[in-house]
Structure formats: C-alpha cells, structure tokens
C-alpha cells in the first residue's frame, strides 16, 4: 500500500464515491460541483490537500483530506492538521484501511518539522479513531431557541461579511498551553458554505455575520442544511454576553432558523435553563486530537470553537 497526495482531478473523481456518505439528496454531478466550489475557495486552495491510500496496482482503498491551520504550543508556533472526509467504500470496510491511511498520514505530517497535532470531528464510533491514536475531548453544545426582534438592537455594531476578517480581531486567543488559531479566510470559508446552501435551498441569508458590544464580539454563520445558526466564535466575559447572544438568536429568527448553537468552551459563562447536549452521546462532530509534537498532550486542547470545524 502507498500514500498518495491527490491531484484536483483525483479529488473530483473521488467525490463520486463519497457522494454515498455526504451527498444527501443532491445528484452526483451537483455534489461534485459543490465540492469543487468549496475547494476553489481561497482558504481551501492554500491549506487543503487530498490523500489516498492505494493498493500497489493503484486501486483506492481509503481517502481523506487535511486542512493546515496555524497552532502554538506554549507560545511556540507551528501547524496542526484537521482531518476531514475520511471515507472507505462499503465493500472495503473492516479491513483496517482507514486506520492505515491515518497512520501513514501522521508519519508524513510529522516529518514536515513544525507539525503539532492532527485533529478531526468524528461522526462515527469513537473507537474507530482511538485505534489510530486520537483522543476525544469534551464536546458540550448549548442550544438556544431563536428570538424575534431586531438583531441590531442593543449592540454597538453588526458585522457585514465584508468585515468578517476585521471582526475576528475582537476575539482574543486563549492563554492555554495549546491552541489552534482560526484564520480570517477560514471564517469566510464557513460563510461560503452558507452562500452555497442559501443558493441551493433558496433561503435568505442573515444580513450580518456577527456583532460587537465594546470589546466583546460574536461571529456566526447560518447552517441551512442542518437548520440552525452556528456561533463560530464568542468572546463576552462580562454582562455583554447575554445581549450578544440575543443578537445572534434574533439573526437566526430573521433567517428562518429555529435554533442557535454554541459549542461551549471552558471560558464561556453558564447559561441556566438552556438545553445542554453532549455531542459524544450523539456522535455529532466530536472533537478528537492526536498529538504529533512530544510536548503536547490531548488534554491541552481546551479551546475548541466551531470556527475550527471542517
């Protein structure tokens, strides 16, 4: 078996196979077009790579993608790699191909010199990735019902998507031993997904992608496929938190989305009376990490906002 970095043509052809898992109601050709558009986004072009585990004769046994993100350990800069779209055809499963793919990929990435970790967001049984050295991290989700009203009421300003990069500057980085840092282009990648599904489903988009009160801020994107507003980043250590959350819930309501979701991080305040879910119980994008740097332990990864999801 050999590990192969996929060309754009290989990745597009691979979409024909992965349509079975992620294409949903879309026809294969439309699903391929959607994936090509996401790969064509500026952030994807810079950080995305496709990978294939192939038999000696060239047959694809398993595949995945990696997204390179800046990270730091005790202030030392490096990169971490988010693993996405791990896929093995049904007739090739239970033969260890996905585990072999991730093992070889880990060896390849560790050889780059500044690789600090591999992460992924699992929607399958966790033991599948635990066998490849990944460890699950806490995965609480807060679910808030949407609210009617003007999103701009009670905030200093709303952020249009043209100012998403500027808005990111209002979100301070944590003082944790390890952190993965979302880039401005990654925020726009989430908004590109919003644009795509708004067009596909004929849904109106929110008029803003975030808001600010003083030095506190929130950034969000609409997930029309799942039917909720997703808070990508949230920094509000003081009394502004409730007003910013109300703003997001009103933006969700205006876009016809019944829920606003926040992936809780250790710095977030408690919200009594709000529905708290554990994603590990439902196997819904559970964050997992495999350290590649000997200084890093899984428990060092504590700040896991939705902006890091791929």
C-alpha positions in Angstrom: 0.0 0.0 0.0 1.1 3.6 -0.7 0.0 7.0 0.4 -0.7 9.4 -2.5 -1.4 13.1 -2.4 -4.4 13.6 -4.6 -4.5 15.9 -7.6 -7.6 18.1 -8.1 -8.8 15.6 -10.8 -8.3 12.7 -8.4 -10.3 14.5 -5.7 -13.2 15.4 -8.0 -13.3 11.8 -9.2 -13.3 10.6 -5.5 -16.4 12.7 -4.9 -18.3 10.1 -7.0 -17.6 7.6 -4.2 -18.1 9.9 -1.2 -21.5 11.0 -2.6 -22.9 7.9 -0.9 -21.9 9.3 2.5 -22.3 13.1 2.2 -24.2 13.8 -1.0 -27.7 13.6 0.6 -30.4 14.4 -1.9 -28.0 16.1 -4.3 -27.3 14.4 -7.7 -23.7 13.2 -8.0 -22.9 15.9 -10.5 -24.3 18.7 -8.3 -22.5 17.3 -5.3 -19.2 17.3 -7.3 -19.9 20.9 -8.3 -20.5 21.9 -4.7 -17.2 20.2 -3.6 -15.3 21.9 -6.4 -16.6 25.3 -5.3 -15.5 24.7 -1.7 -12.1 23.5 -2.9 -11.9 26.6 -5.0 -12.3 29.0 -2.1 -9.1 30.9 -1.3 -8.6 29.3 2.1 -9.1 25.8 0.7 -6.6 26.5 -2.2 -4.0 27.4 0.4 -4.4 24.8 3.1 -6.4 21.8 1.7 -4.8 18.6 0.5 -6.5 15.3 -0.5 -4.9 12.0 0.4 -5.4 8.5 -1.0 -4.3 5.1 0.4 -3.8 3.0 -2.7 -3.0 -0.6 -3.4 0.2 -1.3 -5.4 -2.0 -1.6 -8.5 -3.5 1.9 -8.0 -6.9 0.9 -6.5 -8.1 3.5 -3.9 -8.6 1.8 -0.6 -9.4 4.8 1.6 -9.2 8.6 1.4 -9.3 11.8 3.4 -8.5 15.5 3.3 -6.3 17.7 5.5 -6.7 21.4 6.3 -3.5 23.0 7.6 -4.1 25.5 10.4 -1.7 27.7 12.5 -1.3 26.5 16.1 1.0 27.1 19.0 2.4 25.1 22.0 3.4 27.3 24.9 3.8 30.1 22.5 5.9 28.2 20.0 4.3 28.5 16.5 3.6 25.5 14.3 0.8 23.9 12.3 -1.9 21.4 13.1 -3.9 19.5 10.5 -7.7 19.0 10.6 -8.6 15.7 9.0 -11.9 15.6 7.1 -13.9 13.4 4.8 -12.4 10.1 5.9 -14.0 7.6 3.6 -13.8 3.9 2.7 -16.2 2.2 0.3 -18.6 -0.2 2.0 -17.0 -3.3 0.4 -13.6 -2.3 1.7 -14.6 -1.6 5.3 -13.5 -3.6 8.4 -10.1 -4.2 6.8 -8.1 -1.5 8.6 -7.6 0.7 5.5 -8.8 4.0 7.2 -6.5 3.3 10.2 -3.6 2.6 7.9 -4.3 5.8 6.0 -4.3 7.9 9.2 -1.2 6.1 10.5 0.8 6.8 7.3 -0.5 10.3 7.1 0.6 11.0 10.7 4.1 9.9 9.8 4.1 12.0 6.7 2.9 15.2 8.5 5.2 14.6 11.5 8.1 14.8 9.0 7.2 18.4 8.0 9.2 19.7 11.0 6.6 22.0 12.6 3.5 19.7 12.8 2.0 19.8 16.3 -1.2 17.8 16.1 -3.9 16.1 13.9 -7.5 16.8 14.8 -10.8 15.7 13.5 -14.5 16.0 14.3 -16.0 12.5 14.5 -19.5 11.5 13.5 -18.8 7.7 13.9 -17.9 5.4 16.8 -15.0 7.0 18.6 -13.1 3.7 18.9 -12.5 3.8 15.2 -10.2 6.8 15.6 -8.9 5.9 19.0 -7.2 2.9 17.4 -5.3 5.4 15.3 -4.1 7.4 18.4 -6.8 10.0 18.6 -8.4 11.0 21.9 -11.8 12.6 22.3 -12.2 16.0 24.0 -15.2 17.3 25.9 -18.0 18.2 23.5 -20.8 20.2 25.1 -23.2 22.1 22.9 -25.6 24.8 24.0 -28.9 25.1 22.1 -30.9 28.3 22.2 -34.3 28.8 20.6 -34.4 31.7 18.2 -36.0 35.0 19.1 -38.0 37.6 17.2 -36.7 41.2 17.1 -34.2 43.5 15.5 -30.6 41.9 15.7 -29.1 45.4 15.8 -30.9 46.5 18.9 -28.7 46.6 22.0 -25.3 46.1 20.2 -22.7 48.7 19.1 -22.5 47.4 15.6 -23.3 44.5 13.4 -20.6 43.0 11.2 -21.4 42.5 7.5 -19.5 39.7 5.9 -17.2 42.2 4.2 -15.8 42.9 7.7 -15.5 39.4 8.9 -11.7 39.5 8.9 -11.8 42.8 10.9 -14.3 41.3 13.3 -12.0 38.4 14.1 -9.6 40.8 15.6 -12.0 41.3 18.5 -11.7 37.7 19.6 -8.6 37.2 21.8 -6.7 34.0 21.8 -6.8 31.8 25.0 -3.8 31.5 27.3 -4.0 27.7 27.1 -0.8 25.5 26.7 -2.1 24.7 23.2 -4.4 26.4 20.7 -5.3 26.1 17.1 -5.9 29.5 15.6 -8.7 30.2 13.0 -7.6 32.5 10.2 -9.8 35.2 8.7 -10.1 33.2 5.4 -11.4 30.2 7.4 -14.2 32.4 8.7 -15.1 33.2 5.1 -15.0 29.5 4.2 -17.8 29.0 6.7 -19.7 31.9 5.1 -19.1 30.3 1.7 -20.9 27.2 2.8 -23.7 29.5 4.0 -23.7 31.1 0.5 -23.8 27.7 -1.3 -26.7 26.3 0.7 -28.6 29.5 0.6 -28.5 29.3 -3.2 -29.3 25.6 -3.3 -32.2 25.8 -1.0 -33.5 29.3 -1.9 -33.1 30.6 1.7 -32.4 34.2 2.7 -29.1 34.7 4.4 -28.6 36.7 7.6 -27.8 40.3 6.9 -24.7 40.2 9.2 -22.2 37.6 10.3 -21.6 38.9 13.8 -21.9 41.8 16.3 -19.9 43.7 18.8 -20.5 45.5 22.2 -17.4 47.2 23.5 -14.6 44.8 23.3 -16.9 41.7 23.3 -17.9 40.1 20.0 -19.6 37.2 18.4 -19.3 35.7 14.9 -21.7 33.3 13.3 -22.8 31.5 10.1 -26.1 30.0 9.0 -26.3 26.3 8.5 -29.3 25.9 6.2 -28.6 22.2 5.7 -29.0 21.4 9.5 -31.4 24.2 10.2 -29.6 26.4 12.8 -27.4 29.4 13.3 -23.9 28.3 14.3 -21.8 30.6 16.6 -18.3 30.3 15.2 -16.5 32.4 17.8 -17.8 34.1 21.0 -15.9 36.4 23.4 -18.0 38.0 26.0 -16.7 37.6 29.6 -18.9 40.3 31.0 -22.5 41.4 31.0 -22.4 41.9 27.3 -22.7 38.1 26.8 -26.5 38.0 27.1 -27.0 40.9 24.7 -24.7 39.4 22.0 -26.4 36.0 22.3 -29.8 37.7 22.0 -28.5 39.4 18.8 -27.4 36.0 17.3 -30.8 34.4 18.2 -32.6 37.3 16.5 -30.4 36.9 13.4 -31.3 33.2 13.4 -35.0 34.0 13.6 -34.8 36.5 10.8 -33.2 33.9 8.6 -35.9 31.3 9.4 -33.7 29.2 11.6 -35.3 27.8 14.8 -32.1 27.3 16.8 -28.8 29.0 17.6 -26.0 26.6 18.6 -22.8 27.4 20.6 -20.0 24.9 21.2 -19.2 25.6 24.8 -15.6 26.3 25.7 -14.1 26.4 29.3 -14.2 30.3 29.2 -17.9 30.5 28.4 -20.3 31.5 31.2 -23.1 29.1 32.4 -26.5 29.6 30.8 -29.1 28.2 33.2 -32.3 26.9 31.6 -30.7 26.3 28.2 -30.6 22.9 26.5 -27.2 21.4 27.0 -26.2 18.5 24.8 -23.1 16.3 24.8 -22.1 15.6 21.2 -20.3 12.4 22.2 -23.7 11.0 23.2 -25.0 11.5 19.6 -21.6 11.2 17.8 -22.1 14.6 16.2 -18.7 16.3 15.3 -17.0 15.1 18.5 -13.5 16.8 18.6 -10.6 14.4 18.7 -6.9 15.0 18.7 -3.7 13.1 18.0 -0.5 14.9 19.2 2.4 14.9 16.8 4.7 17.0 19.0 6.1 15.3 22.1 5.3 18.5 24.2 1.6 18.1 23.5 -1.0 16.1 25.4 -4.6 15.7 24.4 -5.9 17.5 27.5 -4.0 20.6 26.5 -6.6 21.2 23.7 -9.4 23.0 25.6 -10.5 25.9 23.4 -12.4 24.3 20.6 -14.8 26.8 18.9 -17.0 25.9 16.0 -14.8 28.0 13.7 -12.2 25.2 13.7 -14.7 22.6 12.3 -14.1 21.3 8.8 
